[in-house]
Amino acid sequence: MKNGNPLLQKYSLPPFDKIMVQHIEPAIDYTLDKNRKELKDLIKNTKNYTWKNFFQKIENMEDRLQHVWSPVSHLHSVADNNELRTAYNNCLTKLSNYSTEIGQNINLFKAYDIFSKKSSFKNLSKSQKKIINNAIRDFHLSGIDLNNDSKKIYKKIQNKLSELQTKFEENLLDATHAWKKHITNKNELSGIPDSVIALASETAKKEGKEGWLFTLEAPFYIPVMKYADNSILRKEMYWAYTTRASELGPNAGEFDNTKIMYDILTHRTKKSKLLGFENYADYSLETKMAKSTDDVLNFLTNLVQQAKKHAVNEFEELKEFAYRVSNTKDLKAYDILYYSEKLKQKKFSISQEELRRYFPVKQVVNGLFSITKKLYNVEIKKRNAVQVWNKDVEFFDILDNKGVATGSFFLDLFSRQHKRGGAWMDECIVRKKINSKVQNPVAYLTCNFTPPIDDKPTLLTHDEVITLFHEFGHGLHHMMTKIDYCGVSGINGVPWDAVELPSQFMENFCWEKEALDLFARDFETGKTINKDLFKRMTDARSFQMSMQMMKQLEYAIFDFRLHLEYSQKKDFDIQVLLDDVRKYVTVVENPEFNRFQHSFSHIFAGGYAAGYYSYKWAEVLSADAFSKFEEKGIFNKTTGKEFLEKILEKGGSCEPMEMFVEFRGREPSIEPLLKHIGITN
């Protein structure tokens, strides 16, 4: 079984050139069988537990499985096809069963529980103690206290959830790729940037068509909504985008997520009640910073109260502007970005398209590396001859001040067919210490920018620059860790409502002249952003930020109430709840056909269920953390070293509030966040 299967060979990096679909299931079967046998022998033959003779070996088993599954899971996200999808889904059930077995292994639980009460437990490092305490908590959350019949029910629920969440994401991917708009009359493209028109032309050529072909992928959708003078095109694209994977839209019912959403909520509620929680929101908070559902709702409500008046004023200004320039009395949802962009240009004489000139993608990447060097005294160098899944993917090493590699990452920046939309960081390899050697962490960093056309450089919008910095912040959290144990290394063991701190922290450097001057240069003249343009940029930073915040709060409150209230009503209607949230929060009215929830993969397919509030929760932390850099100097070496040592390097080995207080000298304040978005009271 092992011989000849590239997923089972001892590679330092996944051999993407050798992995084939037929390797996947045998590799997972082999690894799970090996882990089961080793675990059984370990429990049977270990009498006096120590970290070395027992708990480290459990960590090693988990890491072995990570090495096999990580490249498979990643390929499913970036190079999907029917055969890979089938193998991936077949493995999900096996992995879910294995995870449940581990979580409900009473003898394994006893080993952790007994050891945690021994005097020798006190001699462990902070990281080791955290891993054991986390494991005990997770045993309870995996049903260790249930009777045998209830354990079987739990296992079925977990399998079903795994299947449903994957199907939700697949439906969304298929629905997104199913819609295309073929245009042959160039007059219909008025206002759309030349770079987007060129991409549409290239896309049409690939399908053997004349003219221009538009899809719902981000490099098309966002520019059309912002710049297309053709309101009919905007409306059609908005309708197609906001009805994806629903009972409406161009592929009505074909990829419908309606029943899947209810099934996911039903199974999450069943699991929560089985484990003794009233609802899934209570269950979710067991592993987060927030202590109660009231804490979360009060936090979100406070932000609504702070921002709503400002958001209403912003929207009134937009409506007045639209009426003045085009006699538009009834502003539609598909008009918002279009008129907002025009108002922004009018007020600040600036647009994302104007700024593109300064952000050729390679220049931005090199600038990001320069900023990282200034902050943390590391070099980032490209390594060739690494096997990748697409010709556009690059590989880089992070080198310390002695030139020694301490972490690495794959960089996959451009959108393409069969690749999931959005941007994300994921773990390829997790840092751990093996005897005297360190297994260096490796990350996948993924975006969906416009690919290069005709050897011309890809020019990013400033928003896309922010996205890249955000994901790289997650990557640094994973790669800069100094923790030697997988369970709390990098992002592992970090509460979900704190995991966005390093990513949102990095976004701030996109707004600092000293940082921008390192990389923001006109792709033709080489000139940096002058003082006047920079002032217009920063003046425009808070433009409609309250409206944007209200949209994020709408998503967060909807998500949290959904998982809090679903268990309380027999005839629960997701749309009715969303409409109710919108009455209280929404400033811009949504059309009746809007089915945002059907594509809300963060909560129905990702890890943000009853946790979408984390973005705002962590934004308070990140804004306040960055305010220390604003006080001391954004490249102050001492402050950079403190952030590295007190936040990034510690991973999940400490409670995030403890780390934050150690870095900032106090608990977080909401004021820096409000200042950044232009709310001053």
Residue, then its C-alpha position, 0 to 999 in steps of 0.5 A: m500500500k505504502n510503496g509507490n504512493p507519493l502521499l505516503q513517502k517522506y517528502s519535506l513538501p507535498p509532491f504535487d507533480k506526482i499526486m493522482v486521484q487514485h492515490i488519495e483513498p489508499a493513502i488515507d486508509y493506510t494512515l488511519d489504519k496505522n494510527r489506529k493500531e499505534l494508538k491501541d498499542l500505546i494505550k495498552n502498553t503505557k503505564n506511567y504517562t509522560w509527555k515523551n512516552f505518550f502525549q508526544k506520540i499522539e501529536n505525531m500521529e495527528d501530524r502524520l495525518q495532516h501531511v497526507w490530507s493537507p495536499v488533498s484538501h488543498l487540491h480540492s480547493v484550487a484544482d477541483n474536478n469530478e474525480l478529485r471531488t469523489a475521492y475527497n468526499n469518500c475520504l471525508t466520511k473516513l476522517s469524520n469517523y476517525s475523528t469521532e473515534i478519537g474524541q470518544n475513546i474513553n481510555l485515551f480520555k482517561a490518560y489525559d484526565i489522569f495525567s492532568k491531575k498528577s504532580s508531574f503535570k505541573n512540570l510541563s511547559k505552558s504549551q504542553k499544559k495547554i495542549i492537554n487542557n484543550a484536549i480534555r475540553d475537546f473530549h467533552l465537546s466530542g461526546i466522551d460523556l455520552n452513553n453508547d447509543s448517543k455516541k453512535i448518534y453523534k457519529k452519524i451527525q458528524n458524518k452528515l455535517s461533513e457531507l452537507q458542508t462540503k456539498f454547500e461549497e461545491n454547489l456554490l462553486d458550480a453555481t458561480h461557474a455556471w453563469k456566463k454573460h457573452i457580449t458582442n456590442k462594445n457599447e455595452l461595456s462603457g465605463i468598465p476598466d480596460s484591464v477587465i475588458a481585456l480579461a473578458s476578451e481573453t476569456a471569450k477567446k478561450e471558449g472560441k467566442e468573439g467579443w467578451l465573456f463575463t463570469l461571476e468571479a471577483p475580477f469581473y463582478i466587482p469592477v462591473m458593479k463599480y464601473a459599468d455605465n450599463s445599468i441593465l448589465r449591472k442588474e443582471m450580474y447582481w441578480a445572478y450573483t445574489t441568487r447563486a445556489s438558490e431556488l432563484g437565479p439563472n440556474a434556478g434549483e440546479f445547485d440549490n442550497t436551501k435544504i442543505m442550509y436547514d439540514i446543516l442547522t438541524h444537525r448542528t442543533k442536534k449535536s449541541k443538544l446531545l452534548g448538553f447545550e441549549n443551542y449551537a451558539d452556546y456550543s461554539l463559544e466553548t472554544k472562543m474568547a467571548k464568554s457568553t452569547d450575551d457578550v457577543l450580542n452586546f458587543l455587536t449591538n454596541l457597534v450598531q449603535q456606534a455606526k448606524k447614524h453615521a451609516v444613515n448619513e452616508f447613505e443619504e449623501l449617496k442618494e442625494f448625489a445619485y439624484r443630482v447627477s442622473n435624476t435617480k430617485d430610487l437607488k437600487a442595490y445594483d446601483i450602490l457600488y456604481y454611484s459610491e465609486k462616482l461620489k468617491q471620485k467626486k469628493f476625493s478625486i481618486s478611484q481604485e483604477e487610478l491607484r492600480r498603476y502603483f500596484p503591479v503584483k510583483q512589486v506589491v509582493n516584494g514590498l510586502f516582503s520588505i515590510t516583513k523584513k523591517l518588522y521582524n528582521v527576516e528575509i523572504k526568498k523565492r525557491n525554484a524547483v518546488q513542485v506546484w499544482n499550477k504554473d503561476v504558483e510560486f514558493f518562498d522561504i522565510l530566512d532568519n538573520k543567520g540565513v536559516a529557513t524557519g518557514s515557507f509558503f506557496l503563493d497562488l495569486f490568480s483566479r482560474q477555472h476549478k478554483r474556489g473563489g475568495a482568498w485564504m491561508d491554510e496550513c500545509i505543514v505545522r511546526k514541531k520539534i522532532n528530537s533536536k530538529v525542527q519541522n518548519p511550518v509551510a503555508y498555502l496563501t491563496c488569492n483570486f486576482t486578475p491573471p496576467i494577459d499578453d505578458k502585461p503586469t497584473l495591476l492590483t487595486h488598493d483593496e486587493v493589496i489589502t487582501l494580500f496583506h491580510e492573508f499574509g498576516h495569517g501566514l505569518h501567524h502560522m510561519m513565525t511561531k516558535i512553539d514546538y508542539c503541533g497542537v498550539s503551534g501557529i494558528n492551532g489552538v487559537p480561539w476563532d475570535a482571535v485568529e483574525l488579529p494578525s491578519q487585520f493587523m497587517e492591513n494597516f500598513c497599506w495605509e501608511k506612507e512610509a510603508l507604501d513608499l517601499f513598493a507603491r510605484d507607478f508601473e511605467t514611470g517608477k514614481t511613488i505616490n505623491k503627498d497629494l495622492f496619498k492625502r486623497m487616499t487617506d481622506a477617502r479611507s473612511f468613505q462609507m466605512s460605517m455603511q460597510m461596517m453595518k453590512q458586516l454587522e448584518y452578517a454577524i448578527f444574522d449568523f449568531r442569531l441563526h445559531l442561537e434561535y434555530s432550536q427555539k422554533k418549529d417552523f424556523d424560516i431563515q429568510v424571515l430571520l434575515d429580514d428581521v435582522r435587516k430591519y434593525v441593522t440594514v441601511v441599504e435595502n436589499p431586493e426581495f430576490n437577494r439570497f445572500q444566505h445561500s452563498f454564505s460559505h463562511i458559516f455554512a461551509g467554513g469555520y465561522a458558524a456562530g463565529y462570524y462576529s470574530y472579524k469585528w471582535a478581532e478588528v478591535l484587537s488589531a486596531d488597538a495593537f496597531s495603535k502602539f505602532e502609530e505611537k512608537g513609529i510603524f517600523n519601530k524595531t522594539t515594537g515589532k520585536e514585541f509583537l513578534e514575541k508576544i503575539l506571533e511566536k506564541g501561537g495558541s500556547c496562551e490565552p489571547m487576552e493574556m498575550f494582548v495585555e502583555f503586548r499592549g500593557r492593558e485590555p483592548s479599547i474600541e476607540p482605535l477601531l472607531k477612529h480608523i473608520g471615521i467615527t469620533n464621538 
